[in-house]
Amino acid sequence: MPSNKLNNTSQRKKEHIELCLTDQVAFKTKSSGFENYDFKHFAITELKISEIELTSSFFGKNVSHPFLISCMTGGTSEAENLNAMLAIAANELNIPIGVGSQRQLLENDNFLDSYKTIRKNAKNIPVIGNIGAAQVANGLSIDKLKYLIDIIEADAFAIHLNPLQEMVQKGGEPDFSGLLKAIEKLVVSQPGIPFIAKEVGAGISKKAAQMLLEAGIKGIDVSGAGGTSWSGVEILRNQKKGISPEEDNLFWDWGLPTSYCIKKVKKLKNKYDFVLVGSGGINNGIDAAKALALGADFVASARLILQQLEKFGIEGVIRLIHNWSDVVRKVMFLTGCRKLKELKKNKLIKLGEMY
């Protein structure tokens, strides 16, 4: 019986990779909402574009761009090479990188190297560990958490919140009873590690973010609607297995748009000190700049980067992030912003106000 569960975990991760290399898993009608904003052009900018600063601090570590490679994969034979290449790219760019869910490590060590390769190839940058909220709510022990942190020498640790995915997934674990108390217990046990709460595509509301911050969370990755639909991923997996409850299709586009989440959660910065990550439907440099202007400290992407890696290799990922940075720098030049914090000061206008 246990071996079947282990096989199922790795097989599921393999299927997730295969689906995320396609655009089948995108939201169908709901967008990230970035198209509803435009930048306020500033005709008398007096900046020198080459001197505009994009360096940032990620929990005390200096990085070169306000981007991070989001948590993607691990726990399969295919993941080892993907993670190695992603880590090399992140190290070259000097940006943080997240590890895919480490749940499989709690079951066996068959694919240990698929996780360890991240730190092996990214010696100088922040690495983010990752476990699911279901595992936390179900009693992840402090010893097991420490094991997951130590394996990748994590600088921060993400708890991914995926109630929608667990609900739709065949064999999922839609039981998050006691989650906040469990999070608080783990956070207190590791005072040297900042914890990040990360959705996987349905967004984090202001109220949810505040409850997480009160529990000791130090980073919020809103991961809103508009990018990858993880209910869509599971619906497609179910269809391939001949199991497809028609009512689940109603939840393909469930979630709060990324732009809405960033704008609302940003307001909590008046009371709490935390890192705000904008992810979910970041498709180009303008989307990234809008996410930063709405209040995100960092912008993250997963599926687009994975596709870029598959098509163009390590250099393709590096080129993509450099291109996004160049676009953000140009936006800052045209809006009169020398530093990223200035970009957050009323540089956007809603389209409805323009026409």
Legacy VTK file of the C-alpha trace (Angstrom):
# vtk DataFile Version 3.0
C-alpha trace
ASCII
DATASET POLYDATA
POINTS 355 float
0.000 0.000 0.000
2.665 2.629 0.900
4.605 1.994 -2.304
1.523 2.807 -4.406
1.207 6.145 -2.648
4.857 6.920 -3.351
4.483 5.979 -6.996
1.336 8.085 -7.263
3.068 11.153 -5.836
5.931 11.008 -8.332
3.623 10.161 -11.228
1.399 13.119 -10.370
4.393 15.464 -10.383
5.477 14.082 -13.763
1.993 14.736 -15.189
2.012 18.259 -13.737
5.260 19.045 -15.585
3.906 17.694 -18.867
0.710 19.758 -18.637
2.499 22.953 -17.592
4.699 22.773 -20.660
1.509 23.531 -22.605
-0.957 26.425 -22.547
-3.933 24.098 -22.010
-3.868 24.900 -18.282
-4.291 28.671 -18.588
-7.379 30.436 -17.263
-10.110 30.480 -19.910
-11.960 33.763 -19.340
-10.551 35.353 -16.184
-7.404 37.475 -16.466
-4.820 38.816 -14.046
-6.384 42.267 -14.438
-3.178 44.068 -15.424
-4.798 45.116 -18.704
-7.095 47.419 -16.704
-4.185 49.696 -15.799
-1.802 51.908 -17.708
1.200 53.981 -16.654
1.182 57.725 -16.192
3.642 59.018 -18.734
5.965 61.703 -17.338
7.188 63.842 -20.234
9.829 65.776 -18.288
11.739 62.816 -16.869
15.281 63.884 -16.047
16.702 60.435 -15.468
19.582 58.631 -17.114
18.149 55.234 -17.977
21.419 53.374 -17.357
21.494 54.609 -13.754
18.032 53.332 -12.782
18.442 50.861 -9.924
16.736 47.439 -9.860
18.663 45.703 -7.079
16.493 44.476 -4.220
16.751 42.811 -0.825
15.148 39.422 -0.263
14.962 38.838 3.489
18.282 40.613 3.954
20.072 39.147 0.925
20.896 41.441 -1.977
19.680 40.277 -5.392
20.086 41.859 -8.809
16.487 41.920 -10.060
13.039 42.136 -8.405
12.157 38.712 -9.794
12.157 35.188 -8.445
11.794 31.846 -10.161
8.717 30.394 -8.543
8.362 26.944 -6.995
7.914 24.372 -9.750
8.969 20.783 -9.410
10.880 18.011 -7.677
10.334 14.388 -6.735
10.632 12.869 -10.213
13.531 11.777 -12.391
12.600 14.500 -14.919
12.762 17.173 -12.232
16.459 16.776 -11.462
17.666 18.129 -14.806
14.996 20.855 -14.869
15.887 22.037 -11.379
19.608 21.975 -12.129
19.137 24.213 -15.168
16.756 26.562 -13.375
19.229 26.869 -10.493
22.099 27.670 -12.851
19.996 30.386 -14.486
18.917 31.851 -11.133
22.497 31.835 -9.856
23.728 33.612 -12.972
20.944 36.194 -12.636
21.468 36.493 -8.862
17.765 36.097 -8.070
15.893 33.816 -5.611
14.573 30.434 -6.679
11.843 28.264 -5.182
11.844 24.474 -4.991
8.769 22.491 -5.967
6.766 20.763 -3.239
9.048 18.633 -1.061
6.231 16.314 -0.040
7.803 13.415 -1.884
10.847 13.615 0.422
8.578 12.792 3.344
7.725 9.495 1.660
11.102 8.248 0.434
14.469 9.507 -0.787
14.286 8.030 -4.305
14.490 11.468 -5.894
16.570 13.255 -3.283
18.930 14.630 -5.919
16.047 16.352 -7.737
15.956 18.729 -4.751
19.609 18.810 -3.696
20.647 19.868 -7.188
19.093 23.292 -6.563
21.595 24.272 -3.872
24.398 22.448 -5.651
23.945 24.727 -8.665
22.811 27.850 -6.822
25.409 28.401 -4.139
25.105 32.175 -3.871
21.392 32.973 -3.999
18.322 32.616 -1.757
16.664 29.210 -2.083
13.049 28.734 -0.950
11.801 25.396 0.368
8.203 24.295 -0.101
5.522 22.079 1.428
1.753 21.971 1.035
-0.772 23.357 3.497
-2.453 19.943 3.662
0.743 18.374 4.996
1.107 21.204 7.531
-2.507 20.907 8.685
-2.156 17.126 8.944
0.650 17.469 11.496
3.992 17.998 9.769
6.476 17.561 12.594
9.196 20.055 13.439
11.829 17.369 12.804
10.480 16.691 9.321
10.296 20.401 8.568
13.917 20.816 9.649
14.860 17.898 7.394
13.225 19.608 4.405
14.999 22.875 5.199
18.401 21.227 5.678
18.244 19.146 2.482
18.278 22.257 0.300
19.913 24.624 2.818
16.842 26.833 2.493
17.022 30.573 3.162
13.224 30.815 3.331
10.374 28.324 3.330
7.059 28.446 1.469
3.803 26.850 2.536
1.658 26.550 -0.569
-2.054 27.069 -0.120
-4.037 25.039 -2.635
-7.512 24.232 -1.302
-9.025 24.426 -4.792
-6.452 22.046 -6.269
-6.827 19.578 -3.387
-10.625 19.711 -3.779
-10.558 18.898 -7.506
-7.612 16.487 -7.479
-8.489 12.797 -7.443
-7.120 11.520 -4.158
-6.550 15.084 -2.947
-6.567 16.145 0.698
-9.218 18.874 1.078
-8.895 19.027 4.862
-7.103 22.115 6.176
-8.457 21.883 9.731
-6.176 23.633 12.220
-3.954 25.097 9.497
-3.251 28.492 11.103
-2.276 27.011 14.478
-0.071 24.462 12.717
1.624 27.232 10.708
2.234 29.235 13.869
3.805 26.212 15.575
6.220 25.628 12.680
7.115 29.300 12.311
7.960 29.605 16.011
10.122 26.469 15.808
12.423 27.962 13.140
13.120 31.579 14.164
15.990 31.911 11.686
13.887 31.033 8.630
11.284 33.424 7.180
8.120 31.627 6.063
6.185 32.548 2.913
2.521 31.767 2.322
1.964 31.091 -1.360
-1.234 30.396 -3.229
-1.004 28.406 -6.463
-3.315 30.408 -8.701
-6.500 31.365 -6.867
-5.141 34.390 -5.001
-4.792 35.531 -1.393
-7.280 38.092 -0.078
-6.424 40.890 2.326
-8.213 39.117 5.184
-6.421 35.812 4.547
-3.088 37.620 4.292
-3.667 39.394 7.593
-4.464 36.114 9.363
-1.313 34.565 7.923
0.814 37.531 9.008
-0.661 37.309 12.501
0.444 33.647 12.531
4.037 34.718 11.905
4.287 34.524 8.103
6.877 36.970 6.703
6.107 36.726 2.988
2.883 36.668 0.964
2.955 35.390 -2.619
-0.552 36.188 -3.847
-0.346 33.894 -6.917
-3.653 35.159 -8.238
-5.954 34.131 -11.045
-4.875 34.822 -14.599
-1.904 32.505 -15.058
-2.008 28.750 -14.542
-5.285 27.247 -13.350
-4.355 24.390 -11.056
-7.957 23.267 -10.966
-7.604 23.135 -14.754
-4.471 21.002 -14.367
-6.327 18.530 -12.182
-9.427 18.530 -14.387
-7.256 17.586 -17.386
-5.546 14.864 -15.352
-8.942 13.522 -14.336
-10.129 13.518 -17.961
-7.132 11.444 -19.022
-8.070 8.905 -16.360
-11.697 8.860 -17.468
-12.831 10.646 -14.295
-14.262 14.063 -14.988
-17.095 15.360 -12.771
-18.805 17.940 -14.962
-19.371 20.296 -12.032
-15.595 20.652 -11.534
-15.383 22.548 -14.823
-17.274 25.374 -13.091
-14.176 25.922 -10.948
-11.629 26.169 -13.799
-11.595 29.980 -13.575
-12.112 30.244 -9.807
-9.992 32.799 -7.991
-9.096 36.425 -7.283
-7.193 38.244 -10.064
-3.533 38.911 -9.324
-3.802 42.688 -9.689
-6.678 42.797 -7.178
-4.747 40.711 -4.643
-1.595 42.835 -4.856
-3.537 46.071 -4.500
-5.465 44.847 -1.450
-2.677 42.982 0.360
-0.288 45.928 -0.118
-2.433 47.932 2.317
-1.283 45.643 5.132
2.242 47.036 4.816
1.083 49.950 6.958
0.921 47.526 9.897
3.108 44.518 9.045
6.664 44.112 7.790
6.592 41.473 5.055
7.723 40.702 1.510
4.914 40.880 -1.042
5.330 38.735 -4.160
3.112 39.261 -7.205
2.597 36.169 -9.323
-0.126 34.718 -11.496
-0.322 35.764 -15.145
2.989 37.641 -15.382
3.481 37.236 -19.114
5.880 40.054 -20.015
7.860 42.982 -18.682
4.873 45.348 -18.696
2.873 42.915 -16.523
5.865 42.717 -14.198
6.163 46.506 -14.017
2.444 46.852 -13.264
2.685 44.259 -10.489
5.580 46.190 -8.955
3.741 49.497 -9.355
0.659 48.056 -7.625
2.811 47.227 -4.606
4.665 43.944 -5.118
8.263 43.813 -3.875
9.050 40.909 -6.181
7.430 39.371 -9.230
7.413 35.616 -9.801
6.648 33.273 -12.661
6.656 29.501 -13.098
4.936 28.078 -16.200
6.306 30.702 -18.604
9.831 30.136 -17.291
9.420 26.373 -17.529
8.301 26.722 -21.153
11.211 29.060 -21.885
13.621 26.529 -20.399
12.161 23.701 -22.460
12.426 25.692 -25.706
15.642 27.652 -25.267
17.513 26.184 -22.306
19.327 28.052 -19.547
20.232 30.981 -21.792
16.570 31.396 -22.701
15.591 31.820 -19.044
18.417 34.283 -18.442
17.442 36.236 -21.540
13.784 36.340 -20.489
14.531 37.830 -17.056
16.991 40.334 -18.524
14.340 41.373 -21.056
11.759 41.848 -18.305
14.248 43.892 -16.289
14.970 46.072 -19.311
11.252 46.722 -19.772
10.812 47.598 -16.075
13.766 49.982 -16.316
12.249 51.651 -19.383
8.901 52.012 -17.616
10.683 53.632 -14.682
12.445 56.026 -17.038
9.153 57.040 -18.665
7.415 57.518 -15.321
10.276 59.368 -13.643
11.309 56.679 -11.138
14.960 56.289 -10.172
14.276 53.497 -7.664
11.709 50.725 -7.397
10.049 52.234 -4.330
9.210 55.312 -6.417
7.383 53.122 -8.941
4.856 52.251 -6.218
3.869 55.909 -5.721
0.772 56.544 -7.823
2.292 55.720 -11.209
-0.721 53.781 -12.520
-4.091 54.945 -13.789
-7.191 52.841 -14.379
-8.243 52.787 -18.012
-11.730 53.903 -17.036
-10.280 57.162 -15.801
-8.491 57.772 -19.101
-11.470 57.430 -21.424
LINES 1 356
355 0 1 2 3 4 5 6 7 8 9 10 11 12 13 14 15 16 17 18 19 20 21 22 23 24 25 26 27 28 29 30 31 32 33 34 35 36 37 38 39 40 41 42 43 44 45 46 47 48 49 50 51 52 53 54 55 56 57 58 59 60 61 62 63 64 65 66 67 68 69 70 71 72 73 74 75 76 77 78 79 80 81 82 83 84 85 86 87 88 89 90 91 92 93 94 95 96 97 98 99 100 101 102 103 104 105 106 107 108 109 110 111 112 113 114 115 116 117 118 119 120 121 122 123 124 125 126 127 128 129 130 131 132 133 134 135 136 137 138 139 140 141 142 143 144 145 146 147 148 149 150 151 152 153 154 155 156 157 158 159 160 161 162 163 164 165 166 167 168 169 170 171 172 173 174 175 176 177 178 179 180 181 182 183 184 185 186 187 188 189 190 191 192 193 194 195 196 197 198 199 200 201 202 203 204 205 206 207 208 209 210 211 212 213 214 215 216 217 218 219 220 221 222 223 224 225 226 227 228 229 230 231 232 233 234 235 236 237 238 239 240 241 242 243 244 245 246 247 248 249 250 251 252 253 254 255 256 257 258 259 260 261 262 263 264 265 266 267 268 269 270 271 272 273 274 275 276 277 278 279 280 281 282 283 284 285 286 287 288 289 290 291 292 293 294 295 296 297 298 299 300 301 302 303 304 305 306 307 308 309 310 311 312 313 314 315 316 317 318 319 320 321 322 323 324 325 326 327 328 329 330 331 332 333 334 335 336 337 338 339 340 341 342 343 344 345 346 347 348 349 350 351 352 353 354
